[in-house]
Amino acid sequence: MDETSDSILPRQSRAAAARRPAMLAASFVLAAAMGPATAADLMEIEAKIPLGNVAGRIDHMAFDPAHRRLFVAELGNDSVGVVDLSANKVVHRITGLKNPQGVGYVPGLGMLLAANAGDGSVRLFHEPDFTPAGRVDLGEDADNIRVDPAANRVYVGYGGGGLALIDPAAARKVGEIALPAHPESFQLDRKSNRIYVNLPDAHAIAAVDPDAKHVSRWPMRLGGGNFPMALREDAQQIVVAFRRPARLGVFAMADGAQIAAPESCGDADDVFHDARRGRVYVSCGEGYLDVFETQDWRRVAHIRTVSGARTALFVPEIDRLLLAVRASGREPAAIWVFRPGG
């Protein structure tokens, strides 16, 4: 509007026009205070399942889709909890372990594996009552487990740098891939048959051809503490959460080229891709869940949880995100069940 037309406005209209910038500014402040999205919009808490008298740190989890059971590595308690997600209660607890870090479930065999940091062993258990079914000693720091269900094969990261290949039916180690540092999270790409491995001590990601036992190493210049990892197989991308600084790194599977690097919550320990919604979820020990849109890598939700609740599991079969909350002064040990929205 030019000065001439503005000059013939009624006094009330001119006053309203004068107030408009202040009103717009106030609306922007309100929008900023509300944040990118509310928890109810994108991640609604549905239940809190008590784990009982479980002390100390809780590590990774695995899921049995046929029986809707969740397996929880209760590292500080030297146990694995078995949670019935239909009844929302603990139905069994495997004790006598040594700092279990990783768990894996092999559906074709009805078998649970638990990797123990304390003695470097992988313990095997048969359902339905989880009787011991063998033990594989890897030496030290047995950590993350990944299951190839089509081949009934299991990979376990361990020690100063190795992936062990375990035949769960025979309860024995049948192969090994040497790595330049201890592996943290790693993922199997079904399309390329590659394994992508986080090597935070080497400030790198390894791309592994398990058949040729060839390892390519991609230096990570984005930051340090690259512990959690997920794959976007549809887009052929690797998603890694860094702790120093707190940032999400998105890289091409083909060559490790960087695609995006948005800020994220701190002390991240798990990251998951929700292919149905085109989102990525990050669980962080500083007490937040972050939600990102994969279209443009915007963080659209920053949801408060509990300090120390670092580990989670997104289960597409039931469309739920399960967060492990360790016992603290204000919260008992529990699994928080979140239902994604949208």
Secondary structure, 3 states (H helix, E strand, C coil): CCHHHHHCCCHHHHHHHHHHHHHHHHHHHHHHHHCCCCHHHHEEEEEEEECCCCCCCCCCEEEECCCCEEEEEEHHHCEEEEEECCCCEEEEEECCCCCEEEEEEECCCCEEEEEECCCCEEEEEECCCCEEEEEEECCCCCCCEEEECCCCEEEEEECCCEEEEEECCCCEEEEEEECCCCCCCEEEECCCCEEEEEEHHHCEEEEEECCCCEEEEEECCCCECCCCEEEECCCCEEEEEEEECEEEEEEECCCCCEEECCECCCCEEEEEEECCCCEEEEEECCCEEEEEECCCCEEEEEEECCCCCCCEEEECCCCEEEEEECCCCCCCCEEEEEEECC
